[in-house]
Amino acid sequence: MRTRQVERRRRTRHLVELGGLIVKSDIVDVARDDRATILGAFPWMAGKLRSDDDERQNTLGRKGERGFRDGKVGAHRERERGD
């Protein structure tokens, strides 16, 4: 029983963290909190990540690392820089 409870909490934490990444990336605002749009974007994004070259993946990874460090990614960061 205890092992199952620990695994369930671990999975819940993981799902909450993933949800936080979605919010942090500005996807929720851009999609106007439309869950169908957000869900529809994921297969497109997965396809892009599969087809992109390693350099593009590295660039995205660096942007993500900066986002974790600075607390801002996506449109939030671009608005601050004036992009």
ChimeraX attribute file (.defattr): number of C-alpha atoms within 10 A of each C-alpha:
attribute: neighborCount
match mode: 1-to-1
recipient: residues
	/A:1	5
	/A:2	7
	/A:3	8
	/A:4	9
	/A:5	10
	/A:6	11
	/A:7	11
	/A:8	12
	/A:9	12
	/A:10	12
	/A:11	12
	/A:12	12
	/A:13	12
	/A:14	12
	/A:15	12
	/A:16	12
	/A:17	12
	/A:18	12
	/A:19	12
	/A:20	11
	/A:21	16
	/A:22	14
	/A:23	14
	/A:24	19
	/A:25	18
	/A:26	16
	/A:27	18
	/A:28	16
	/A:29	13
	/A:30	13
	/A:31	13
	/A:32	11
	/A:33	12
	/A:34	13
	/A:35	11
	/A:36	9
	/A:37	14
	/A:38	16
	/A:39	10
	/A:40	11
	/A:41	13
	/A:42	11
	/A:43	11
	/A:44	11
	/A:45	11
	/A:46	11
	/A:47	10
	/A:48	12
	/A:49	14
	/A:50	11
	/A:51	11
	/A:52	11
	/A:53	10
	/A:54	11
	/A:55	9
	/A:56	12
	/A:57	15
	/A:58	11
	/A:59	11
	/A:60	13
	/A:61	12
	/A:62	12
	/A:63	15
	/A:64	18
	/A:65	13
	/A:66	14
	/A:67	18
	/A:68	13
	/A:69	10
	/A:70	10
	/A:71	12
	/A:72	18
	/A:73	19
	/A:74	14
	/A:75	16
	/A:76	14
	/A:77	16
	/A:78	11
	/A:79	9
	/A:80	9
	/A:81	8
	/A:82	6
	/A:83	7
